[in-house]
């Protein structure tokens, strides 16, 4: 199992304590040692997983909707009262203009 998967499977609190433990062990190793660089790489991997877990926890904790409530709008709907005489006048006006343009 690689380190990434091992760190993903850990709970957030345990991962944090594991990072602290590795940092304290790193202080005991000489900086020019190849083991020092290897431990730093493992710590970097653990830090990335930890940051991902923190971001996921923040995202899950944010339950606010993405839509802002700006209030209510009051509206009045006016309907056109259609009468036969008016409809006939409009139809006649359009059809006579079309016939006259030919």
N, C-alpha and C positions, 0 to 999 in steps of 0.2 A: 504494500500500500504506500502510495506516495504521500509526501508531507501535506500537500494541498487537501487531499481527501481526509486525511487524519484531522486536520484543523477544522474542516467544514463540519465533521461529525461531532466535534466538541461543543458543549454549551458555551455561551458567551463568557460567563464568569470564569470557567475553567481555562478557556483559551487565553484570557487576560493574565491569569496566574502563570500559565505556561510560558507566555512571552516574558514575564518578569523573571521567571526562573532561568530562562535561556540567557537573558541579558546579564544576570548575575554570574552565570557560568562563563560568559564571554569575557568578563572582566578579569578572570583568572588566567586567561590564555594570552600569550604574547601576540601583539598586533601583527608581527611579520610572519606568523605561523599560518600555514595553509588551512588549518582547522579554524582559525579566527574568521577567515573569509567565508568558509562553509557555514559556520554558525550564523554569521551576519545574513547570508542568503536565506537561511531557514527562518530567521527572525523577520526578514522582509516579507517572506511568504505569509507567515503568521499574521503580520500586521495588515497585509492586504485582505486576508480573510476576515480579520477582526473589523476592519473598516467596512467591509461588505455587510457583515452582520449588524453593525451599528446603523448603517443606512437602511437596511431592511426593517429593523426595529422602528426607526423613525418613520418610515413610510407606512408601516402597519399601524402606528400610533396616531397618525394624522387621519382623523375621521371627518374632517370638515369637508363639505361639498365644494366642488370647484366652481359652482355657480353662485354669484352674489345676488342676494335678494334686494332689489332696489325699490320695492314698494308695490303698491297696487295702482292700476290704471283704471280710471272711470271712463266709460264710453257710452255714447248714445247712438243707437242705430235707427236711422230714419229710412223707411221703405217708401219707394216710389209707388204712388197709387196709379195704376194703369187703367185708363178708360178706353173704351172702344173708339171714341171719337179722336182722342189724342193719338192712339196707335195708327189709326187710318190716316191722319194728317201727316204723321212722320213718314209712313210708307209711301204715301202719295208724293210727298216732297222729294224723296230720294228717287223714286222711279220716274217721275216726270223730268227731273234734272238729267238722269241718265239717257232718257229717250231724246231730250232736246240736244244733248251733246253729240249724238250720232249724226 
